[in-house]
Amino acid sequence: MERRIPLGRQGAPEDCAGPIVFLASDMARYCTGSALLVDGGLFVNLQ
């Protein structure tokens, strides 16, 4: 599975910290209905 992830490793819980802080902040105030993938690029290789 890790060979299919462009970043070369499986994600860890701390990899979600940055996106969570972003979405909870005022920086995301104009985001609506967006999907924010935190998958190391795996989704691209599954299409």
PDB file of N, H, CA, C and O in Angstrom:
ATOM      1  N   MET A   1       0.815  -1.185   0.000  1.00  0.00           N
ATOM      2  CA  MET A   1       0.000   0.000   0.000  1.00  0.00           C
ATOM      3  C   MET A   1       0.867   1.261   0.000  1.00  0.00           C
ATOM      4  O   MET A   1       0.563   2.227  -0.700  1.00  0.00           O
ATOM      5  N   GLU A   2       1.931   1.248   0.774  1.00  0.00           N
ATOM      6  H   GLU A   2       2.178   0.463   1.342  1.00  0.00           H
ATOM      7  CA  GLU A   2       2.784   2.441   0.859  1.00  0.00           C
ATOM      8  C   GLU A   2       3.420   2.790  -0.483  1.00  0.00           C
ATOM      9  O   GLU A   2       3.742   3.954  -0.720  1.00  0.00           O
ATOM     10  N   ARG A   3       3.607   1.818  -1.357  1.00  0.00           N
ATOM     11  H   ARG A   3       3.346   0.872  -1.164  1.00  0.00           H
ATOM     12  CA  ARG A   3       4.175   2.110  -2.679  1.00  0.00           C
ATOM     13  C   ARG A   3       3.216   2.921  -3.534  1.00  0.00           C
ATOM     14  O   ARG A   3       3.648   3.595  -4.469  1.00  0.00           O
ATOM     15  N   ARG A   4       1.930   2.869  -3.235  1.00  0.00           N
ATOM     16  H   ARG A   4       1.580   2.322  -2.475  1.00  0.00           H
ATOM     17  CA  ARG A   4       0.929   3.611  -4.007  1.00  0.00           C
ATOM     18  C   ARG A   4       0.734   5.034  -3.487  1.00  0.00           C
ATOM     19  O   ARG A   4       0.074   5.843  -4.140  1.00  0.00           O
ATOM     20  N   ILE A   5       1.295   5.346  -2.329  1.00  0.00           N
ATOM     21  H   ILE A   5       1.830   4.688  -1.799  1.00  0.00           H
ATOM     22  CA  ILE A   5       1.156   6.682  -1.734  1.00  0.00           C
ATOM     23  C   ILE A   5       2.348   7.533  -2.179  1.00  0.00           C
ATOM     24  O   ILE A   5       3.490   7.203  -1.862  1.00  0.00           O
ATOM     25  N   PRO A   6       2.094   8.627  -2.912  1.00  0.00           N
ATOM     26  CA  PRO A   6       3.197   9.464  -3.393  1.00  0.00           C
ATOM     27  C   PRO A   6       4.155   9.949  -2.302  1.00  0.00           C
ATOM     28  O   PRO A   6       5.350  10.096  -2.561  1.00  0.00           O
ATOM     29  N   LEU A   7       3.660  10.197  -1.104  1.00  0.00           N
ATOM     30  H   LEU A   7       2.690  10.078  -0.894  1.00  0.00           H
ATOM     31  CA  LEU A   7       4.555  10.646  -0.038  1.00  0.00           C
ATOM     32  C   LEU A   7       5.338   9.504   0.599  1.00  0.00           C
ATOM     33  O   LEU A   7       6.205   9.743   1.439  1.00  0.00           O
ATOM     34  N   GLY A   8       5.041   8.260   0.208  1.00  0.00           N
ATOM     35  H   GLY A   8       4.336   8.066  -0.474  1.00  0.00           H
ATOM     36  CA  GLY A   8       5.862   7.123   0.597  1.00  0.00           C
ATOM     37  C   GLY A   8       5.616   6.532   1.977  1.00  0.00           C
ATOM     38  O   GLY A   8       6.405   5.709   2.443  1.00  0.00           O
ATOM     39  N   ARG A   9       4.543   6.933   2.633  1.00  0.00           N
ATOM     40  H   ARG A   9       3.903   7.602   2.254  1.00  0.00           H
ATOM     41  CA  ARG A   9       4.261   6.370   3.955  1.00  0.00           C
ATOM     42  C   ARG A   9       2.779   6.512   4.253  1.00  0.00           C
ATOM     43  O   ARG A   9       2.080   7.329   3.654  1.00  0.00           O
ATOM     44  N   GLN A  10       2.319   5.698   5.192  1.00  0.00           N
ATOM     45  H   GLN A  10       2.887   5.035   5.679  1.00  0.00           H
ATOM     46  CA  GLN A  10       0.944   5.837   5.650  1.00  0.00           C
ATOM     47  C   GLN A  10       0.848   7.024   6.590  1.00  0.00           C
ATOM     48  O   GLN A  10       1.824   7.408   7.235  1.00  0.00           O
ATOM     49  N   GLY A  11      -0.319   7.586   6.654  1.00  0.00           N
ATOM     50  H   GLY A  11      -1.112   7.274   6.131  1.00  0.00           H
ATOM     51  CA  GLY A  11      -0.521   8.752   7.505  1.00  0.00           C
ATOM     52  C   GLY A  11      -0.555   8.403   8.979  1.00  0.00           C
ATOM     53  O   GLY A  11      -0.860   7.274   9.365  1.00  0.00           O
ATOM     54  N   ALA A  12      -0.237   9.387   9.786  1.00  0.00           N
ATOM     55  H   ALA A  12       0.011  10.304   9.473  1.00  0.00           H
ATOM     56  CA  ALA A  12      -0.291   9.267  11.247  1.00  0.00           C
ATOM     57  C   ALA A  12      -1.315  10.282  11.755  1.00  0.00           C
ATOM     58  O   ALA A  12      -1.611  11.256  11.064  1.00  0.00           O
ATOM     59  N   PRO A  13      -1.852  10.067  12.939  1.00  0.00           N
ATOM     60  CA  PRO A  13      -2.845  11.012  13.471  1.00  0.00           C
ATOM     61  C   PRO A  13      -2.371  12.471  13.469  1.00  0.00           C
ATOM     62  O   PRO A  13      -3.163  13.383  13.231  1.00  0.00           O
ATOM     63  N   GLU A  14      -1.104  12.681  13.728  1.00  0.00           N
ATOM     64  H   GLU A  14      -0.461  11.940  13.921  1.00  0.00           H
ATOM     65  CA  GLU A  14      -0.604  14.068  13.756  1.00  0.00           C
ATOM     66  C   GLU A  14      -0.593  14.726  12.380  1.00  0.00           C
ATOM     67  O   GLU A  14      -0.472  15.947  12.287  1.00  0.00           O
ATOM     68  N   ASP A  15      -0.717  13.937  11.305  1.00  0.00           N
ATOM     69  H   ASP A  15      -0.815  12.945  11.380  1.00  0.00           H
ATOM     70  CA  ASP A  15      -0.806  14.511   9.965  1.00  0.00           C
ATOM     71  C   ASP A  15      -2.114  15.267   9.760  1.00  0.00           C
ATOM     72  O   ASP A  15      -2.213  16.087   8.847  1.00  0.00           O
ATOM     73  N   CYS A  16      -3.098  15.011  10.577  1.00  0.00           N
ATOM     74  H   CYS A  16      -3.018  14.345  11.319  1.00  0.00           H
ATOM     75  CA  CYS A  16      -4.392  15.697  10.489  1.00  0.00           C
ATOM     76  C   CYS A  16      -4.411  17.001  11.272  1.00  0.00           C
ATOM     77  O   CYS A  16      -5.333  17.798  11.102  1.00  0.00           O
ATOM     78  N   ALA A  17      -3.439  17.237  12.108  1.00  0.00           N
ATOM     79  H   ALA A  17      -2.690  16.589  12.247  1.00  0.00           H
ATOM     80  CA  ALA A  17      -3.441  18.416  12.978  1.00  0.00           C
ATOM     81  C   ALA A  17      -3.462  19.720  12.183  1.00  0.00           C
ATOM     82  O   ALA A  17      -4.264  20.604  12.484  1.00  0.00           O
ATOM     83  N   GLY A  18      -2.615  19.856  11.195  1.00  0.00           N
ATOM     84  H   GLY A  18      -1.963  19.138  10.951  1.00  0.00           H
ATOM     85  CA  GLY A  18      -2.561  21.086  10.398  1.00  0.00           C
ATOM     86  C   GLY A  18      -3.876  21.390   9.699  1.00  0.00           C
ATOM     87  O   GLY A  18      -4.391  22.501   9.830  1.00  0.00           O
ATOM     88  N   PRO A  19      -4.438  20.431   8.957  1.00  0.00           N
ATOM     89  CA  PRO A  19      -5.728  20.690   8.312  1.00  0.00           C
ATOM     90  C   PRO A  19      -6.852  21.000   9.310  1.00  0.00           C
ATOM     91  O   PRO A  19      -7.720  21.827   9.027  1.00  0.00           O
ATOM     92  N   ILE A  20      -6.838  20.348  10.459  1.00  0.00           N
ATOM     93  H   ILE A  20      -6.133  19.676  10.689  1.00  0.00           H
ATOM     94  CA  ILE A  20      -7.870  20.620  11.465  1.00  0.00           C
ATOM     95  C   ILE A  20      -7.739  22.049  11.989  1.00  0.00           C
ATOM     96  O   ILE A  20      -8.736  22.757  12.130  1.00  0.00           O
ATOM     97  N   VAL A  21      -6.509  22.467  12.275  1.00  0.00           N
ATOM     98  H   VAL A  21      -5.699  21.892  12.161  1.00  0.00           H
ATOM     99  CA  VAL A  21      -6.287  23.838  12.759  1.00  0.00           C
ATOM    100  C   VAL A  21      -6.712  24.834  11.687  1.00  0.00           C
ATOM    101  O   VAL A  21      -7.331  25.853  11.993  1.00  0.00           O
ATOM    102  N   PHE A  22      -6.381  24.542  10.431  1.00  0.00           N
ATOM    103  H   PHE A  22      -5.878  23.714  10.183  1.00  0.00           H
ATOM    104  CA  PHE A  22      -6.782  25.424   9.333  1.00  0.00           C
ATOM    105  C   PHE A  22      -8.298  25.548   9.257  1.00  0.00           C
ATOM    106  O   PHE A  22      -8.829  26.658   9.210  1.00  0.00           O
ATOM    107  N   LEU A  23      -8.998  24.413   9.245  1.00  0.00           N
ATOM    108  H   LEU A  23      -8.567  23.511   9.283  1.00  0.00           H
ATOM    109  CA  LEU A  23     -10.454  24.451   9.116  1.00  0.00           C
ATOM    110  C   LEU A  23     -11.136  25.115  10.302  1.00  0.00           C
ATOM    111  O   LEU A  23     -12.217  25.686  10.154  1.00  0.00           O
ATOM    112  N   ALA A  24     -10.522  25.048  11.471  1.00  0.00           N
ATOM    113  H   ALA A  24      -9.644  24.585  11.591  1.00  0.00           H
ATOM    114  CA  ALA A  24     -11.091  25.674  12.669  1.00  0.00           C
ATOM    115  C   ALA A  24     -10.728  27.148  12.780  1.00  0.00           C
ATOM    116  O   ALA A  24     -11.236  27.848  13.657  1.00  0.00           O
ATOM    117  N   SER A  25      -9.855  27.623  11.900  1.00  0.00           N
ATOM    118  H   SER A  25      -9.443  27.055  11.188  1.00  0.00           H
ATOM    119  CA  SER A  25      -9.384  29.006  11.994  1.00  0.00           C
ATOM    120  C   SER A  25     -10.174  29.932  11.070  1.00  0.00           C
ATOM    121  O   SER A  25     -10.993  29.492  10.263  1.00  0.00           O
ATOM    122  N   ASP A  26      -9.905  31.206  11.215  1.00  0.00           N
ATOM    123  H   ASP A  26      -9.240  31.564  11.870  1.00  0.00           H
ATOM    124  CA  ASP A  26     -10.511  32.205  10.338  1.00  0.00           C
ATOM    125  C   ASP A  26      -9.987  32.116   8.907  1.00  0.00           C
ATOM    126  O   ASP A  26     -10.605  32.657   7.989  1.00  0.00           O
ATOM    127  N   MET A  27      -8.862  31.445   8.708  1.00  0.00           N
ATOM    128  H   MET A  27      -8.360  31.006   9.453  1.00  0.00           H
ATOM    129  CA  MET A  27      -8.331  31.303   7.351  1.00  0.00           C
ATOM    130  C   MET A  27      -9.272  30.499   6.462  1.00  0.00           C
ATOM    131  O   MET A  27      -9.229  30.636   5.239  1.00  0.00           O
ATOM    132  N   ALA A  28     -10.112  29.671   7.050  1.00  0.00           N
ATOM    133  H   ALA A  28     -10.147  29.560   8.043  1.00  0.00           H
ATOM    134  CA  ALA A  28     -11.037  28.847   6.283  1.00  0.00           C
ATOM    135  C   ALA A  28     -12.440  29.453   6.248  1.00  0.00           C
ATOM    136  O   ALA A  28     -13.398  28.763   5.900  1.00  0.00           O
ATOM    137  N   ARG A  29     -12.572  30.708   6.598  1.00  0.00           N
ATOM    138  H   ARG A  29     -11.793  31.269   6.882  1.00  0.00           H
ATOM    139  CA  ARG A  29     -13.903  31.314   6.708  1.00  0.00           C
ATOM    140  C   ARG A  29     -14.647  31.380   5.379  1.00  0.00           C
ATOM    141  O   ARG A  29     -15.871  31.512   5.374  1.00  0.00           O
ATOM    142  N   TYR A  30     -13.952  31.292   4.269  1.00  0.00           N
ATOM    143  H   TYR A  30     -12.958  31.185   4.273  1.00  0.00           H
ATOM    144  CA  TYR A  30     -14.610  31.371   2.960  1.00  0.00           C
ATOM    145  C   TYR A  30     -14.765  29.986   2.330  1.00  0.00           C
ATOM    146  O   TYR A  30     -15.245  29.881   1.201  1.00  0.00           O
ATOM    147  N   CYS A  31     -14.373  28.933   3.028  1.00  0.00           N
ATOM    148  H   CYS A  31     -13.984  29.018   3.945  1.00  0.00           H
ATOM    149  CA  CYS A  31     -14.512  27.555   2.531  1.00  0.00           C
ATOM    150  C   CYS A  31     -15.915  27.051   2.834  1.00  0.00           C
ATOM    151  O   CYS A  31     -16.395  27.128   3.965  1.00  0.00           O
ATOM    152  N   THR A  32     -16.553  26.539   1.805  1.00  0.00           N
ATOM    153  H   THR A  32     -16.164  26.476   0.886  1.00  0.00           H
ATOM    154  CA  THR A  32     -17.888  25.961   1.984  1.00  0.00           C
ATOM    155  C   THR A  32     -17.980  24.664   1.202  1.00  0.00           C
ATOM    156  O   THR A  32     -17.656  24.624   0.015  1.00  0.00           O
ATOM    157  N   GLY A  33     -18.409  23.633   1.846  1.00  0.00           N
ATOM    158  H   GLY A  33     -18.673  23.665   2.810  1.00  0.00           H
ATOM    159  CA  GLY A  33     -18.641  22.365   1.166  1.00  0.00           C
ATOM    160  C   GLY A  33     -17.439  21.758   0.482  1.00  0.00           C
ATOM    161  O   GLY A  33     -17.584  21.025  -0.496  1.00  0.00           O
ATOM    162  N   SER A  34     -16.278  22.047   0.972  1.00  0.00           N
ATOM    163  H   SER A  34     -16.160  22.643   1.766  1.00  0.00           H
ATOM    164  CA  SER A  34     -15.056  21.552   0.353  1.00  0.00           C
ATOM    165  C   SER A  34     -14.652  20.213   0.944  1.00  0.00           C
ATOM    166  O   SER A  34     -14.937  19.914   2.104  1.00  0.00           O
ATOM    167  N   ALA A  35     -13.988  19.417   0.127  1.00  0.00           N
ATOM    168  H   ALA A  35     -13.757  19.660  -0.816  1.00  0.00           H
ATOM    169  CA  ALA A  35     -13.389  18.175   0.601  1.00  0.00           C
ATOM    170  C   ALA A  35     -11.889  18.401   0.698  1.00  0.00           C
ATOM    171  O   ALA A  35     -11.240  18.734  -0.294  1.00  0.00           O
ATOM    172  N   LEU A  36     -11.355  18.226   1.854  1.00  0.00           N
ATOM    173  H   LEU A  36     -11.882  17.955   2.660  1.00  0.00           H
ATOM    174  CA  LEU A  36      -9.924  18.402   2.070  1.00  0.00           C
ATOM    175  C   LEU A  36      -9.330  17.022   2.320  1.00  0.00           C
ATOM    176  O   LEU A  36      -9.465  16.474   3.414  1.00  0.00           O
ATOM    177  N   LEU A  37      -8.680  16.468   1.321  1.00  0.00           N
ATOM    178  H   LEU A  37      -8.570  16.914   0.432  1.00  0.00           H
ATOM    179  CA  LEU A  37      -8.110  15.131   1.437  1.00  0.00           C
ATOM    180  C   LEU A  37      -6.775  15.196   2.170  1.00  0.00           C
ATOM    181  O   LEU A  37      -5.891  15.971   1.804  1.00  0.00           O
ATOM    182  N   VAL A  38      -6.644  14.398   3.176  1.00  0.00           N
ATOM    183  H   VAL A  38      -7.362  13.769   3.472  1.00  0.00           H
ATOM    184  CA  VAL A  38      -5.393  14.277   3.924  1.00  0.00           C
ATOM    185  C   VAL A  38      -4.974  12.820   3.770  1.00  0.00           C
ATOM    186  O   VAL A  38      -5.130  12.006   4.681  1.00  0.00           O
ATOM    187  N   ASP A  39      -4.432  12.512   2.577  1.00  0.00           N
ATOM    188  H   ASP A  39      -4.305  13.173   1.837  1.00  0.00           H
ATOM    189  CA  ASP A  39      -4.148  11.115   2.244  1.00  0.00           C
ATOM    190  C   ASP A  39      -2.776  10.900   1.628  1.00  0.00           C
ATOM    191  O   ASP A  39      -2.497   9.816   1.116  1.00  0.00           O
ATOM    192  N   GLY A  40      -1.919  11.905   1.665  1.00  0.00           N
ATOM    193  H   GLY A  40      -2.146  12.786   2.081  1.00  0.00           H
ATOM    194  CA  GLY A  40      -0.584  11.771   1.112  1.00  0.00           C
ATOM    195  C   GLY A  40      -0.540  11.603  -0.397  1.00  0.00           C
ATOM    196  O   GLY A  40       0.492  11.238  -0.960  1.00  0.00           O
ATOM    197  N   GLY A  41      -1.683  11.874  -1.059  1.00  0.00           N
ATOM    198  H   GLY A  41      -2.521  12.170  -0.601  1.00  0.00           H
ATOM    199  CA  GLY A  41      -1.759  11.746  -2.510  1.00  0.00           C
ATOM    200  C   GLY A  41      -2.308  10.415  -2.991  1.00  0.00           C
ATOM    201  O   GLY A  41      -2.349  10.174  -4.198  1.00  0.00           O
ATOM    202  N   LEU A  42      -2.727   9.551  -2.087  1.00  0.00           N
ATOM    203  H   LEU A  42      -2.693   9.747  -1.107  1.00  0.00           H
ATOM    204  CA  LEU A  42      -3.216   8.226  -2.453  1.00  0.00           C
ATOM    205  C   LEU A  42      -4.399   8.281  -3.405  1.00  0.00           C
ATOM    206  O   LEU A  42      -4.470   7.480  -4.336  1.00  0.00           O
ATOM    207  N   PHE A  43      -5.314   9.191  -3.199  1.00  0.00           N
ATOM    208  H   PHE A  43      -5.256   9.841  -2.442  1.00  0.00           H
ATOM    209  CA  PHE A  43      -6.523   9.273  -4.012  1.00  0.00           C
ATOM    210  C   PHE A  43      -6.202   9.385  -5.498  1.00  0.00           C
ATOM    211  O   PHE A  43      -6.897   8.804  -6.331  1.00  0.00           O
ATOM    212  N   VAL A  44      -5.159  10.124  -5.827  1.00  0.00           N
ATOM    213  H   VAL A  44      -4.594  10.596  -5.150  1.00  0.00           H
ATOM    214  CA  VAL A  44      -4.765  10.304  -7.226  1.00  0.00           C
ATOM    215  C   VAL A  44      -4.412   8.967  -7.862  1.00  0.00           C
ATOM    216  O   VAL A  44      -4.733   8.736  -9.027  1.00  0.00           O
ATOM    217  N   ASN A  45      -3.769   8.101  -7.128  1.00  0.00           N
ATOM    218  H   ASN A  45      -3.508   8.289  -6.181  1.00  0.00           H
ATOM    219  CA  ASN A  45      -3.354   6.814  -7.657  1.00  0.00           C
ATOM    220  C   ASN A  45      -4.475   5.767  -7.664  1.00  0.00           C
ATOM    221  O   ASN A  45      -4.321   4.704  -8.266  1.00  0.00           O
ATOM    222  N   LEU A  46      -5.582   6.053  -7.010  1.00  0.00           N
ATOM    223  H   LEU A  46      -5.708   6.916  -6.521  1.00  0.00           H
ATOM    224  CA  LEU A  46      -6.694   5.097  -6.981  1.00  0.00           C
ATOM    225  C   LEU A  46      -7.700   5.354  -8.092  1.00  0.00           C
ATOM    226  O   LEU A  46      -8.629   4.571  -8.287  1.00  0.00           O
ATOM    227  N   GLN A  47      -7.519   6.442  -8.815  1.00  0.00           N
ATOM    228  H   GLN A  47      -6.764   7.078  -8.656  1.00  0.00           H
ATOM    229  CA  GLN A  47      -8.464   6.752  -9.904  1.00  0.00           C
ATOM    230  C   GLN A  47      -8.104   6.016 -11.162  1.00  0.00           C
ATOM    231  O   GLN A  47      -8.787   6.157 -12.176  1.00  0.00           O
TER     232      GLN A  47
END
